[in-house]
Amino acid sequence: MAMHVSNACFSVFSHGRVQRIRAIASEDFATLKTEENNKVKLGNSDLKVTKLGIGAWSWGDTSYWNNFDWDDRKMKAAKAAFDTSIDCGITFFDTAEVYGSRLALGAISSETLLGRFIKERKQKDPETEVAVATKFAALPWRLGRQSVVNALKDSLNRLQLSSVELYQLHWPGVWGNEGYIDGLGDAVEQGLVKAVGVSNYSEKRLRNAYEKLKKRGIPLASNQVNYSLIYRLPEQNGVKATCDELGVSLIAYSPIAQGALTGKYTPENPPDGPRGRIYTPEFLTKLQPLINRIREVGDNYSKTPTQVVLNWLLAQDNVVPIPGAKNAEQAAEFAGALGWKLTDDEVSELRSLASEIQPVIGFPVEKL
């Protein structure tokens, strides 16, 4: 089945900066429109998703993103990001019960917004295909397998869906992990989800989850971890190699390092909010030579730094990046990471340059 690609999905760039989004006939991008070319299987599951997805962490959030504020203007921008993503052939969306929720001090949950966006889109186009991934929060008071199934049912209510494509354990719990894995299997057998995965799992935990599900005849589809050109811990701690060995897809969150790799931020203009404590002026100073080279490489392809670093991840094989889109322009830019490929030499050169930069601190639970 052919996928619809909007005339306004692709951007024109000069010197790595977005100049304008122009209309281009969708037939010129036939390679991105076919389901086979645009989708990949998640691990050894039967689920196929687009090669690049969209993260919805920022939607409704007021604890990390959006300058601690959420309003109608930002909601409309998020809706535009959703619609533009689909128009561009990107139909895989990742959310979680804690994104934008009261637990995260948010105004409205990301799941609620995504469910609303899907419903409104399907009212206009019933044939719209959307693959939804959400996550279970391994909170200390949640014990046993039934807590996973109950949480998924609550997520489905917020999403206004009867099932989702992918359900993931957001992080390993201090206790209860055995029950959590059983809960994932129960969710599959109850028809609440098509495939299951984990997130922020170390090599050891990944293998244990894989084997426990395998005994029930259920494949572990994915492990979602922090992975970018400047955060390559999955390559260093055995997670990436184990995913490849076991046939588990690696879903890369923060693939553009929360904006640090876009070229938008400089030592004089660091990000605000919590990101400013991670990507400090000192760090951004050390990052500039790499950003400059990324920009030069992108100029050769008429691509932005954002598109280059996403393409770098796509070149790693078995990796599905999920950059977060706050607005339509970002969503359109992400789509421009597809349909072309860096050379092997460019991939190696960028990794070599990035290795000279001291990595930032990641999510501590990935080392449990």
Secondary structure, 3 states (H helix, E strand, C coil): CECCCCCCCCEEEECCEEEEECCCCHHHHHHHHEHHHHEEECCCCCCEEECCCEECCCCCCCCCCHHHCCCHHHHHHHHHHHHHHHHCCCCEEECCCCCCCHHHCCCCCHHHHHHHHHHHHHHHCCCCCCEEEEEECCCCCCCCHHHHHHHHHHHHHHHCCCCEEEEEECCCCCCCHHHHHHHHHHHHHCCCEEEEEEECCCHHHHHHHHHHHHCCCCCEEEEEEECECCECHHHHCCHHHHHHHHCCEEEEECCCHHHCCCCCCECCECCCCCHHHHCCHHHHHHHHHHHHHHHHHHHHHCCCHHHHHHHHHHCCCCEEECCECCCHHHHHHHHCCCCCCCCHHHHHHHHHHHCCCCCCCCCHHHHC
